[in-house]
Amino acid sequence: MKFSIGGSLKLAFRPWVEGLENIPAEGPAILASNHLSFSDSFFLPAVLDRKVTFIAKAEYFTSPGLKGKLTAAFFKGVGQLPVDRSGARGAGEAAIRSGIEVVERGELFGIYPEGTRSPDGRLYRGKPGGLARVALATGAPVIPVAMIDTEKIQPPGKVVPKLMRPGIRIGKPLDFSRYHGMDGDRFILRSVTDEVMYEIMKLSGQEYVDVYATAAKRQIADAEKAAREAAKEAAREAAREAKAAGRED
């Protein structure tokens, strides 16, 4: 996949990269990145010599039929790791276990602390579970990463990408060994996550919003729904007025 899709991406989009020297040549590390576009999971691994393992829902790997098999082969090829969302605490616990396993094998583990793509290009509050718990459980360094302009290449809902140069800034590794063994303290988890998000903000130059991206998406969806309902009501009112005016004539 690196030589096929990765090579094609670099040739077509020519992504610029800063801070490649901050990625260790060997040994474990956690890459914590902002998330602007579906293509983030392709551009970041494409510019690195090492494999990066991200997590993906297990349904991508178990769908039936030819399409399901092709989808599973694709996600395995680009280094995605299936996560079973069933169980007492669902995807969160499964993702943490998977991340720890990847790091303990001495590999690179990629994670988006926001938990979902930004709905408007701003940087949202990081979720304290996955990133911080994997870091504190393993002692691996956390490397902040900023994806630049990928949302302009492939905005949500767009299938065909726009040809333009994205950027990737890779920050210096963050050491949280001082908190080792404290992954059960929610205040420590919050502190670690906020420190990482601050570094991502400095690298990306994004405006920071101190709410979760999932909540922001709900607010945007609710506002759009309210606007549609208001437009429909306005149209109905206009129709009633026109009908009334016709009767008067």
Solvent accessible surface area in square Angstrom, and as a share of the most:
residue,aa,sasa,rsa
1,M,85,0.38
2,K,72,0.31
3,F,202,0.84
4,S,65,0.42
5,I,54,0.28
6,G,4,0.04
7,G,29,0.28
8,S,67,0.43
9,L,29,0.14
10,K,92,0.39
11,L,149,0.74
12,A,55,0.42
13,F,15,0.06
14,R,138,0.50
15,P,17,0.11
16,W,70,0.25
17,V,44,0.25
18,E,85,0.38
19,G,15,0.14
20,L,81,0.40
21,E,144,0.65
22,N,21,0.11
23,I,23,0.11
24,P,40,0.25
25,A,97,0.75
26,E,143,0.64
27,G,26,0.25
28,P,52,0.32
29,A,0,0.00
30,I,0,0.00
31,L,1,0.01
32,A,0,0.00
33,S,1,0.01
34,N,1,0.00
35,H,24,0.10
36,L,7,0.03
37,S,0,0.00
38,F,95,0.40
39,S,11,0.07
40,D,0,0.00
41,S,15,0.09
42,F,31,0.13
43,F,1,0.01
44,L,1,0.01
45,P,17,0.11
46,A,8,0.06
47,V,19,0.11
48,L,8,0.04
49,D,146,0.75
50,R,46,0.17
51,K,123,0.52
52,V,2,0.01
53,T,6,0.04
54,F,6,0.03
55,I,54,0.27
56,A,14,0.11
57,K,75,0.32
58,A,22,0.17
59,E,77,0.35
60,Y,81,0.31
61,F,27,0.11
62,T,102,0.59
63,S,50,0.32
64,P,123,0.77
65,G,47,0.45
66,L,134,0.67
67,K,168,0.71
68,G,3,0.03
69,K,145,0.62
70,L,113,0.56
71,T,38,0.22
72,A,11,0.09
73,A,61,0.47
74,F,62,0.26
75,F,21,0.09
76,K,130,0.55
77,G,37,0.36
78,V,20,0.12
79,G,4,0.04
80,Q,21,0.09
81,L,44,0.22
82,P,60,0.38
83,V,7,0.04
84,D,85,0.44
85,R,119,0.43
86,S,79,0.51
87,G,65,0.62
88,A,114,0.88
89,R,170,0.62
90,G,17,0.17
91,A,44,0.34
92,G,42,0.41
93,E,34,0.15
94,A,6,0.04
95,A,16,0.12
96,I,9,0.05
97,R,135,0.49
98,S,15,0.10
99,G,0,0.00
100,I,38,0.19
101,E,97,0.43
102,V,0,0.00
103,V,4,0.02
104,E,127,0.57
105,R,139,0.51
106,G,24,0.23
107,E,56,0.25
108,L,0,0.00
109,F,1,0.00
110,G,0,0.00
111,I,19,0.10
112,Y,35,0.13
113,P,4,0.03
114,E,1,0.00
115,G,50,0.48
116,T,30,0.18
117,R,76,0.28
118,S,5,0.03
119,P,39,0.25
120,D,68,0.35
121,G,25,0.24
122,R,86,0.31
123,L,0,0.00
124,Y,1,0.01
125,R,70,0.26
126,G,0,0.00
127,K,77,0.33
128,P,39,0.24
129,G,26,0.25
130,G,20,0.19
131,L,1,0.01
132,A,0,0.00
133,R,57,0.21
134,V,1,0.00
135,A,2,0.01
136,L,2,0.01
137,A,40,0.31
138,T,35,0.21
139,G,37,0.35
140,A,6,0.04
141,P,44,0.28
142,V,0,0.00
143,I,0,0.00
144,P,2,0.01
145,V,0,0.00
146,A,0,0.00
147,M,2,0.01
148,I,27,0.14
149,D,40,0.21
150,T,0,0.00
151,E,46,0.21
152,K,107,0.45
153,I,2,0.01
154,Q,31,0.14
155,P,51,0.32
156,P,76,0.48
157,G,80,0.77
158,K,123,0.52
159,V,130,0.75
160,V,126,0.72
161,P,59,0.37
162,K,129,0.54
163,L,129,0.64
164,M,56,0.25
165,R,106,0.39
166,P,0,0.00
167,G,0,0.00
168,I,0,0.00
169,R,74,0.27
170,I,6,0.03
171,G,8,0.08
172,K,151,0.64
173,P,64,0.40
174,L,27,0.13
175,D,91,0.47
176,F,7,0.03
177,S,63,0.41
178,R,138,0.50
179,Y,40,0.15
180,H,110,0.49
181,G,58,0.56
182,M,77,0.35
183,D,44,0.23
184,G,79,0.75
185,D,54,0.28
186,R,174,0.63
187,F,137,0.57
188,I,25,0.13
189,L,18,0.09
190,R,41,0.15
191,S,48,0.31
192,V,0,0.00
193,T,0,0.00
194,D,60,0.31
195,E,60,0.27
196,V,0,0.00
197,M,2,0.01
198,Y,115,0.44
199,E,39,0.17
200,I,0,0.00
201,M,52,0.23
202,K,116,0.49
203,L,38,0.19
204,S,17,0.11
205,G,67,0.65
206,Q,26,0.12
207,E,108,0.48
208,Y,73,0.28
209,V,25,0.15
210,D,92,0.48
211,V,60,0.35
212,Y,66,0.25
213,A,0,0.00
214,T,44,0.26
215,A,24,0.18
216,A,7,0.05
217,K,71,0.30
218,R,149,0.54
219,Q,114,0.50
220,I,64,0.32
221,A,54,0.42
222,D,93,0.48
223,A,63,0.49
224,E,92,0.41
225,K,117,0.50
226,A,61,0.47
227,A,60,0.47
228,R,135,0.49
229,E,82,0.37
230,A,62,0.48
231,A,64,0.50
232,K,108,0.46
233,E,78,0.35
234,A,61,0.48
235,A,64,0.49
236,R,114,0.42
237,E,72,0.32
238,A,57,0.44
239,A,61,0.48
240,R,120,0.44
241,E,102,0.46
242,A,67,0.52
243,K,138,0.59
244,A,34,0.27
245,A,49,0.38
246,G,47,0.46
247,R,168,0.61
248,E,148,0.66
249,D,157,0.81
